Amino acid sequence: MGFNSSASHFSLLPSPFLMTFSWRNDERQEMTSKSPRAKQQKSSKGLFITFEGTEGSGKTTQCRQLARSLRDQGYQVLETREPGGTPLAETLRKLLLASSKAQGHTESITPACETMLIFAARSQHIEHVIQPALAKGMIVLCDRFFDSTLAYQGYARSLDKTFLNNTQQFITHGLQPHLTFFLDLPVQDGLARRQHTKKLNRLDKESLGFHQRVRRGFLALTKEHPKRIQTVDARQAPHALTSQITSITENVIHRKTSLRLVQSSPEA
């Protein structure tokens, strides 16, 4: 079964969890060049940093610590997360992470549904939070982004990676992090940490094999993008990890002299 639109030429192919966006190159280039987000991506304003890792790796804590350090240096910093970041995206997050049994029914979320909810949340997040902050010259720190989609939905759920990349391009118009931290931690260690939390979410309860595939996916991505993705050993003491992440970030800021970052006015 297929669907064609004269405006954007979408084609749905009868393959499990696979939808291919196919529009003519000239139309695609025209649409991208006219997009405000495409123009912002070419701008040197702002710095986009993402934190990735398996469950329990400590990325949320390290994101918060880096934000505090950068603010102490006078930079304007936005902390955000995925899925989430806007009221609508946070609602979608609750749907994604809630256990079916906790909701009083047995309907499971399919891999395709899970993926579309993530991309829907990301579209809102980029449009209403990330891009406006970057346009102001802020440093945006995001707890998870597209690398998580590839690791969880691509490698662990075995969805088509070409489809995932095409969909990401469609909703972001090429927006990519300047720097990504992958907090690497043995899967069993991370899951053991998560057991101490008050409430486990749907992904926490996935099989050990699932979480091992996620980690293998992240490790594969570090090899594909060695310049962007910095791997840090999450087995370190938290303060040592914070020091390493802060040092790497400061080096990136100082090296990228073309960046125009806004800083807070000193207090009188």
N, C-alpha and C positions, 0 to 999 in steps of 0.2 A: 504494500500500500504506500502511495507516495502523495506528497503535497507540494505543489509548486506555486510560488508567488512571483509575479512579474517584477515586484519591487526589489526582493532580496534573493529570490531563487533558492529557497530552502528545499531540501529533498530528504524525506524520511525513508530510510532503507529498512526492509524487513529482516533485521538482524538483532539478536538479543542485546539490549542495552546499548545499541549503537545508532546514533543519529549523525548524519553527515551534513554539514553546512557547505553548500557549494554555490558560490556566486562568481560571476565573471570577474577576472582580475582587474579590469578597468573600473568596474563598479565598486569593487572592494577598495581599491586605492583611492577612489574619489570619496567614498564614505569615510575612510580613515583620515584623509587629509582635511576634511571639513569638520571633523570632530574636535570640540574644545579640549577633550581629554587627550587627544593625540598631540595637540599643540603643547599641552602642559607637560607631556612625557618628554618632549624635546627640550624643555626648559631645564636650566640648571638649578632652579629654586627648590629648596627642600631636600630632605634626605629620608629615604624609606628603608627601614631596617626590620627584618622579620626574624622571629624565633621559631625554630622547629624542633621536634623531638618526639619520641614515643611517650606513652603514658607514664607519668611519674618522673620525668627527666628533670623537672625543676625549671622549665623554661619560663613559666609565669612569674616565678620569684625573681629570676635573673632579668627579665624584662622590666620589672618594677625597680630593681636595683640600678639598672643602667639609666632609667629615666631620672631617678633621684640624682645620680652623679652628673648627668648632663645639665639638669636644672641648676645644680650647684655651680656649674661653670657659666651659667647665664643663658643657655639655650632654651628656646621655647619648644616643649616636647608634648606630643600627643601620644598617650597610651591607648591602645585599642586591641580588639581580639576578633578571631574568627572561629566558628561562625558567630556573628553578632556585630556589635558596634553601632547599630541604630535600633530604634524601638521595634521596627518590623523584623530586622535581622535577628534580634534577640528572641523574638517570638518563634522564629523558625529554628533557632538554636534549641529551644525547649522541646520542640517537636522531634528534632534530630536525636537528642540525648536521652529523652525520656524512655523508660522501659515500658514495653507494651503491657506487661503484667501489672505494672503499677497503675496503668490507666484503666484497668478492669476489663481488658479484652485481649484477644490473642492475635490480632492483626499485626504482622511484622512489616517493617519498612523494607521495601525492596532496594537493591543496590542502585537501580535507576532512579527511584524516588529520592533516595538519600543524596545522590549526586546532584539532582536538579534543585533540591532545597538548598544545598551548599552554594551552588552557583547563583541562585536567586538572592540569597543573603549577601553574597559577595558583590553583586551588582549594586545593591542598595548601599552597601558599606563604602565602596569605592566612590560612588557618585556623591554621596552626602557627607562623608567623613574624610576619607583618605586624600582624595584629590584636592578638596578645598584647603586642607591643612598644608599640603605640599605647595600649593599655589601661594600660600602666605610665607613660605620659606621655613616652615616648622620641620622638626625632626619627628617622624612618625615611627613609633615602635609598635609592631603588630605581633600578637601572640597567635601564630599560625597564619599561613597564606596558601598559595597554590602548591607548594611542595608537599604539603600535607594531603592535598587532594590527590596528587599523583601517588603518594605513598599508600594512603588508605584505600582510595577507590581504584587506583590503577594497579598497584602491585598486590595489595592484599585482597581486593575484591575482584581483580582480574578484568576490570573494564578497559575498553580500548583506549590506549594512551593518546592516539592521534585525535580521537574524538575529544578527549579531555583538553588537549592543547588547543584545538580549534575553538572549543567553547570558551576557554579562558581568553583567547585572543578576541573573540567576539564581544565579551562583556568588559574587557579592560582596555582594548585598543593598544595593547603592547606594554601596559604598565608592568614594570618588574622592580623588585627590590634592588637597591644599590648594594646591600649587604645582608646576608642571611647567616644566622648562627644555628648550627645543628648540634644540639646537646645530646651526645651519644652516651647511651647507658644500656647495659645488658637488660634484656626484656624482663627477666625474672626479678631483677633489682627494682625496676620501675613499678612493676605490678605489686611488689611487696610494699612499696611506699604508698601506693594508692589504697591499700587495704586499711590504712590508718585514717582515711577520710571518712566523714560522717555518712556520705551517700555516694555509692558507686553509680555511674551512668551506664547507658547501654553499651558504649564502646569498651568500658572497663571490663564488662562481663563477656567480651568476645574470647574465643579460644586462644590458647598459648600460640598455636600455629599461626593464627591471624596476626597477632602482635609481632611474631618473628618475621612474617612477610613484610609488615610495615617497616620494621627496622632495616631489612634488606633493601627495601625500596629507597629509604633515605640514604643508605650507604651508596646505592647506585647513583643517586642524584648528585652526591658530593663528587663523584668521579666525572659526571657529565658537566658540572659547573664548578670547577675547582677555584676559580677566581672569586665568584660571588659567595659560595657557601664555605664558611669557616667551621670546621669540626672542632668541638671542644669536649674534653672528657668530663662528663657529668658525674663521675665518681669522686671528683675532687671535693674538698671542703667548700661550702658555699662562698666563703669570703675569697678563696683563691680563684674560684670560677668567676666571680664578679670582677676581680682585678684583671684577669685575662681578657674578659669580654670588653671591659672599659678601655683597656689599652689598645685593643684592635680597633675599636670604634674611633678613638681619638686619632689613631694613625690614618684612618680612612678620611676623617674630616680634614686633617691637615694636608693630606696628599691631594685631595680633590679641591684644588684652589679655585676651580670654576663654580663651585657650589656657593649659592647665596643664601645663607642661613640667617634668620632673624633671631636676635637675642633680646632678652628682657632688659628693660631700662634699669640701671643701678638705682638702688634705693637712696633717697636723699638723706 
